[in-house]
Amino acid sequence: MPLTTGQIFLSEFFGTAILILFGAGVCAAVTLPRSKAKASGWIVIAFGWGLAVFMGVYAAYATGGHLNPAVTVGLAVAGKDLAPGVSATAVNVVVYIVAQMLGGIVGAVGAWLAYKRHFDAEAPAADKLGCFSTTPGIRSYGWNLVTEAIGTFVLVGWIIQSGRTPSQLGPLAVALVVVGIGLGLGGPTGYAINPARDLGPRLAHAVLPIPGKGGSDWSYSWVPVLGPAIGG
């Protein structure tokens, strides 16, 4: 039975919310000064995000578990269905993207609530922002854009190609690919590779009452949106 528009929306919304809840959560765990996981390192972040993808894709399995506008647009451009029984119409693409963006905001709010007292405590503003959105190690907008485009190209290209193989690894394989991208290509920018992963939580950071949070770095915010869009 074909999915309704509402079912498509809820699937991608909940999947993306879970992705960001655990992804932003691992960033908070490693970054915030009084967290018991403080300074546990980049490998923990990379695997935490991989597991977040694993859980999010399962939650949104009915709609293909995109969780990412770049994946949705990439599949549409490649002439693929968005999921079995879900054609890549303009309406469906918009529903996916809106659901993913709203899910990103809600997931980020959930991570903030889980670490509320830690966000209230004193910490560098950049560290608090880093729990929500990406920032480059070396700010060079053009090269940061290239990094994001390459990482997303690898992700979307793998998703499209894997549909032609008999492995049936599903969400686990996507999670491991994301871990690989984080370890191999994530250092320069923090690897958003997903507009909903960066823009949704950045919006949450902008409106949440976080003491000493500073600005939301809107001058950089277009890079993790345009870069993944190009790569996708």
C-alpha angles and dihedrals in degrees: 000000000000117000118251122234089253092052091049091051095048093046095054092038095055094040093052092044090055091046093054095039091061097031095051087039094059090048089053091046093054097037112038111090100233098041114118088230093053114148094002088140150232095303090060090051093048094050091041090056090045091054089045089056090047092054095041095050091051091049091053097035093125091065096039094267095258096159086172132078090214090060092047094049092041092055091046092051090048089056094246129138112255089233136338104302094006111103122204097251120155091250093052092047091052092047090052093049096046091048091049094050094048091045089053091055094047093046091052091050088052092053090049091052091050090053097031097131091046092052088049091055122084114279136141112283090232090057092052091049090047090062088063108032143009129269126186124247089222114022108228108139097202095048092040086055091051092051093051092046093051094048093049092045089057092049098046094039090053092048092052094045095044089061087070095055129083096225097104092196090143119171095006092059093048089050092052091048089054090050089051092050090049094050097041105032106013101085100083099051109006088255108259091173084168128069091208091052091057110025097044095052091041089057089049090051090051095055104031117099096243114159113236094000097141121199127335094236096242091172088072098035095094093061097067088046101045096036095057090042090056093044092048 
